Amino acid sequence: MVSYDVKEEGDRLIITLDPGQPVELTDLADSFAALSRIYERHYRSGSDDAPRLFVTKLETGSVIAEIAPLGVMMGGIAMMDGGMIVTDFANRVWRGISYFTGWGKDTKLLEAPSKEDAADLQEFTRPLVGKTGARLGIKQARYEKTDGEKKTVVEYKFDEAELNKASVNIDKALALPAPKKPEDEDQDDKIRSEVMLFLEQANRGPGKEKGRTGDRGRVPDISDKVLPVYFRQSIQGLKEKMLQGKDNPFAMVFVVDIYATRMDGEIKGYTVTEIHDSFERDDE
């Protein structure tokens, strides 16, 4: 038996699906199943203690679902410190849809979604596509421990025109052959210049040049995988420069020169050799 004793305080992801008309139950179920698959790829953990998404509240009117990352341990459910999880996941969904609403123009600062994400974003928004007055809302809300009041941390909205445009462009993207990725090319001896590094995890210690490290990140121009990140020891204070600024490093994109380490043709990690610039992720 599983206990559902969940504390009220903490961060929630609030999804508002408003098709403006009745929606089939199977379409709604498929929509949230697609959202769950995107989350599983986002969290990238197959362990039993990885936080899972649970619906903590449903509201009437539009389909409004309040979702929280909860840990399942010892047959019970415990609230996680899910602020960063909710922030990053909401941002990933927004990035993906925004990429396709801005197809062919201002998408340089947005990471192109994988084909798996594109297909699931299509399924997630399907109940809204082609519906007059449809809208989608993605909100991060935070319940305060003191009084239980809810405040909005960040909110993204898409209207009928944007949802329809995204659907058309996702169809186009899914019809294209998969692009050849840099890891398919012979670049073992090359440093990639001025590529975007998304830092996903970092420990408090200094950057390492080799061995085990808790620093991990993604370089979309090379691979979608989250891999170990190393730092050239000759570059003094490089990791500190990334972490000790006033901005949250996990909310930033770092423009760096990077070297990809390979074994048997597979990328195993990155070594940062220079940092050129940084900016907020998905800055509109």
N, C-alpha and C positions, 0 to 999 in steps of 0.2 A: 504494500500500500504506500502511496506517495503522499507526503504532507504538502499542502499548499499554503503554508503560513508565510506569506510574503510581506515584508515591510513596505509601507507606503512611500517612504522617502527614496530618493534616487532618480536616475535618469530613465526616461521612456522614449521610445520611438512611436510617434503617433501618425498613423497612415490614414488619410481621408480619401476614400474612393467615392466620387459623386458622379455617377453616370447620367443623372437627370431623369432616369426611368428605371423600371425594374430590371434586374440583372439575374441571369440564371445562376443557380447555386453552384453548378459544376464550374462555370467560368470564374466565380469568386474563389472557389477552392483552388483551382489551377493558378490563379493570380497569386495567392499567398504562398502556395507551394513553390512557385518560381522565386519569390522573394526569399524564401528559406534557402533555396539552392545558392542564390547569390551570396547570402550570409555565410554558408558553409565554405564556399571558396574564399571569401574574404577573411574568415578567421583562420583558415588553413591549419586546423588541428584535428587529428583523429582520436584524441584521447577522450576517455569517458568523462573527465572532469572539465572539459571545455564547455563554456557557457552556451546554452541553447536559447533560441527565441521562444518566448511564451507570450500568449495574449493575456494581459492582465485585466482588460476592460473592453467591452464593446458598447458603442453608443448608437442610438437610433438616428433617423434622418438619413443622412448619407451613411455609407459603411465606414465607421470610424473605429479603428482598432488601435488600442494602446498596447505596445509590445515592449518587453524588457528582456535583456540577456540574463538568464538565471543559471546558476550552477546546480547540477543534480548530484548529490552526494549522500551516501548512506540511506538511500530510499527517500530522501527529502529534497526540497527545493530551497535554495538559499539565494538571497539577493546578492549580486556581485557589485563591485565598484565599477559600474558599467559606463561611466561618463565618456571615456575615450572610445570605448567600443561603439557606443551609440553615435558619437560624433563622426567617427571614421566611416561607419557603415552608411549612415544617412548621406554623408558626403559622397560616398561611392555611387549610391543610387542616383543622386542628383547629377553627378558628373556624367554618368552613363547616358541618362535621358537628355541632358543638356548637349552632349556631344552630337546627338542625332537631331536635335532641334536646330543646331547651328551648322548643320551639314554644309560643307563647301565654303564656309567663310571663317568666322572667328573661332576655330577649334584648336589653334596652336597650343594654347595653354591647358587644354583638356586632353587627358590620356585617352586614346582610343580604346573602347571596351573590347575585351576578348569576344570571340564568336559565341562562346558559352554565355557570357554576360548579356550579349546583344539578344540572343534567343530568349533568355529568361526575362529581360526587360520587356521584350515584345509580349511575352505571356503575362507578365505582371500588369501591363497597361491595357491588355486586350479588352477587359470589360468596359473601358472608357472610350475606346477608339470608334470613331464614326457616330458618336452620340452627341446630339445637340446640347450645348451648355455643359458638357462634361468638364470635370476638373479633378486634379490630383494634388493632394497636399502631403508633404513630408516634413514632419516637425520633430525637433528634439525638445522635450519638455523636462523640467527638473522640479521634483517635489521637495520642498524644504522640510528638514527634519523638525524644525521648531513648531510650525503651524500647519503643515500639510498643504500649504498653498502651492499652486503650480505656476511656474513661469516659463516662458518660451526662451530657449537658448538660441536656436536658429530655426528658420522655416523656409522651405522651398515650395513654390507653387507652379503648376503647369495648367494652362487652359486648354480648351477644346482644340484650337488651331495648333498649338505646340504639340499636343499629344498625337494628333493626326499626322503632323509633319514628321515627328519622330518615328511613327509606325512605318511610313512610306520609306524613310531613309534606312531604317533597320532592315526592311525587306531587301533593299538594294545591297546593303552590306553583306547580308547573309547569302545573297546570290553570287557574290564575288568569290573567286578562289582565295584561299588563305594566303596572305602575303608571306613572302620568304623572310624569315627572321634572321637577324644578324648572327645568331648562334649556328645557323646552317652554313655560314661562310667561314673561310679560313682566316680568322682574325686573332689567333692566339698570341701573335707577337705585336699587336697593335694596341695603342692607347686610344680609347674613344674620347674625343674632345667635346666639351660643353654639352653633355647629356644630362637629363633630369634624373636625380636621385631622390626617391621617396624613402626617407628613414622611417622604418616601422617599429624598431626596437633598439634600445641602447642601454648599456649599463653605466655605472658611475665611474668606472675606471678609465685610464687612458686608452687611446686607440692602440690596437695591436697590428703588427705587420704579418703575423702568421700564428698558427695554433688555434686553440678554442677561443671563441669570442661570443659575447652576448649582443654584439652590434649586428643588426640585420636590416636589409633594405631592398627596394625594388628599383630596377633601371628598365623602364618600359621599352626603351629603344633596343634593349638586348634580350630581355626575358621578362615574363610576367611573374616569375617566381620570386618569393622573398628569400634572399640568400645572405650568407655572412658578409659583412663589410669590414675591410681592413684599411689601415691608413699607413702611408709611407712614413717611416720614422724620421726621414730627413725633412719632412714638412712639419715644423714645430707648431704645436697648438692647433692642428687642423680639426681634430675632433672637438676640442674645446671651443673652437670658433663656431662650430655648428650647434653646440648644445648650450652654451652659456649666454646666449643673447637673451633679449627680453621676450622674444617670441617663442611660442611652443614649437620645438623642432619637428614634432610629429604633424604639425599643421602647415609645414613649409615644404617647398620644393627647392632642392639645392642643385645648382648648375655646376657640374664638376667635370674634371678629366678623370677617367677611370680605366682600369685594366681588369679584364675578365680572366679569371683563372679557370682552366679547363682540365678535366681528367677523362680520358677515353671519349673525347668529343663533347662531354657534358659540362656545362658551366657549374662550378662549385662555389664561386664567391667573387667578390670584387675588391680591388684595392684602389682607394681614392688617392690620386696624386696631386690634385689641385682643386680648389674651390673658387669659382668665379663670381657667383651671384646667388641670391636666394630670394624667393617671393612666396606669398601665401598660396596655398593650394587652391586652385579653382577660383582665383580672384576674378570677379566679374568685370 
